Amino acid sequence: MRIRTADEQELDRLADIWHQGWQDAHARILPAELARHRTRVSFAQRLRAALGEVRATGPAGAPTAFCIATGDELYQLYASAEARGTGAAAALLADGEARIAGRGFRRAWLACGIGNQRAARFYEKHGWVRAGNMISELPTPDGPFLLEVWRYEKALADRPGR
């Protein structure tokens, strides 16, 4: 599966994927005061700010899934409904892990909404281990929203030549 850097012209489609995926995975399990800030516009703004770190699957101009990795964190991973089960998320997860390892980190981490069992099973299937709970500072227009989340970690393989 081809993984590529997302293009600015794809921001609308990527925001749609993120918004729908967030609604599917989080709307029922996270506080309403956070959900009111998780609009399509907010996702588009966050994607624009992270554009250099956004990797995608799907044809140019029609992405089907995306991943954002910043520092040692796998920050976001979302697949459109039609891309679920195709291997796109697994390919993006591996790409994110490789990018984090390429930055010199030996361990990656990610935050997963408490109760998001589908995501938890996916991460665990791919070698991620729940390390415990943590407080995540989520960006909102009103300032950081503090949310307890599951913290997952994964030891990254040493890359040749290091």
C-alpha positions in Angstrom: 0.0 0.0 0.0 1.4 3.4 -1.0 1.8 5.9 1.8 2.4 9.5 0.8 2.6 13.0 2.3 -0.8 14.7 2.2 -1.3 17.7 0.0 -2.9 21.0 1.0 -5.7 20.5 -1.6 -6.7 17.4 0.3 -7.4 19.2 3.6 -11.2 19.2 3.1 -11.4 15.4 2.5 -9.0 14.7 5.4 -11.1 16.9 7.7 -14.2 14.9 6.6 -12.4 11.7 7.4 -11.2 13.0 10.8 -14.6 14.4 11.7 -16.6 11.3 10.8 -14.0 9.0 12.4 -14.1 11.1 15.6 -17.9 10.9 15.7 -17.8 7.2 15.2 -15.2 6.5 17.8 -15.5 9.2 20.4 -18.9 11.0 20.4 -20.5 8.4 22.7 -17.6 8.0 25.1 -16.1 11.5 25.6 -17.6 14.4 27.5 -20.1 16.6 25.7 -18.1 19.7 26.6 -15.2 18.4 24.5 -17.5 17.1 21.7 -18.9 20.6 21.1 -15.3 21.7 20.1 -14.7 18.8 17.7 -16.2 20.3 14.6 -15.1 19.7 11.0 -13.7 23.3 11.0 -11.5 22.5 14.1 -10.2 19.4 12.4 -9.4 21.3 9.2 -7.5 23.9 11.3 -5.5 21.2 13.1 -4.7 19.4 9.9 -3.4 22.7 8.3 -1.2 23.3 11.2 0.3 19.8 11.0 0.3 19.4 7.2 4.0 18.6 7.0 3.5 15.6 9.3 0.3 14.3 7.7 0.7 11.0 5.7 -2.1 9.5 3.7 -3.3 6.5 1.7 -5.5 6.7 -1.4 -5.0 8.4 -4.7 -3.7 11.9 -4.8 -6.7 14.2 -4.3 -8.8 11.5 -2.8 -7.2 10.3 0.5 -8.8 7.4 2.3 -6.9 7.4 5.6 -4.3 9.5 7.4 -1.8 9.5 10.2 0.0 12.3 12.0 3.2 11.6 14.0 5.0 14.3 15.9 8.1 13.8 17.9 7.7 10.5 19.6 3.9 10.5 19.5 1.6 8.9 17.1 -0.8 11.8 17.3 -3.7 10.9 15.1 -4.8 7.9 13.0 -8.1 7.8 11.1 -9.5 5.8 8.2 -12.6 6.6 6.3 -15.4 4.0 6.6 -14.6 2.6 3.1 -10.9 2.2 4.0 -11.6 0.3 7.2 -10.4 -3.3 6.9 -8.3 -2.7 3.8 -4.9 -2.5 5.6 -4.7 1.3 5.3 -4.6 1.9 9.0 -2.0 -0.8 9.6 0.2 0.6 6.8 -0.1 4.1 8.2 0.6 2.9 11.8 3.8 1.2 10.5 4.8 4.3 8.6 4.3 6.5 11.7 6.4 4.1 13.8 9.2 4.2 11.2 9.1 8.0 11.1 9.3 8.2 14.9 12.2 5.7 15.0 13.8 7.7 12.2 13.9 10.7 14.6 16.0 8.7 17.0 13.3 7.6 19.4 13.3 4.0 20.7 9.8 4.2 22.1 6.6 5.6 20.7 3.4 6.5 22.5 -0.1 7.4 21.7 -3.3 8.4 23.6 -6.5 6.4 23.1 -9.9 7.5 24.5 -10.9 5.4 27.4 -13.6 3.1 26.2 -12.5 3.1 22.5 -12.3 -0.7 22.4 -12.0 -0.9 18.6 -8.9 1.3 18.6 -7.4 -0.5 21.7 -7.8 -3.9 20.0 -6.2 -2.6 16.8 -3.2 -1.1 18.6 -2.7 -4.2 20.8 -2.9 -6.4 17.6 0.0 -4.3 16.3 2.3 -4.7 19.3 1.3 -1.6 21.3 0.9 -2.1 25.1 -1.3 -0.1 27.4 1.1 1.6 29.8 -1.6 3.0 32.0 -3.7 6.2 32.1 -2.5 9.8 31.7 -4.0 13.2 31.4 -4.0 14.6 27.9 -4.2 18.3 27.2 -6.5 18.6 24.2 -6.6 21.8 22.2 -9.9 23.7 22.1 -10.7 27.4 21.4 -11.3 27.8 25.1 -7.9 26.5 26.0 -6.6 23.1 26.9 -9.2 20.5 27.8 -7.8 18.0 30.3 -9.0 14.4 29.6 -7.9 11.1 31.1 -6.9 8.7 28.4 -5.2 5.3 27.9 -1.5 5.7 27.2 -0.2 3.1 24.8 3.5 2.6 24.1 5.6 0.5 21.7 9.3 -0.2 21.7 10.7 0.5 18.3 13.2 -1.7 16.6 16.7 -0.3 16.2 17.3 0.9 12.7 20.4 -0.4 10.9 23.5 1.8 11.3 22.6 3.1 14.8 
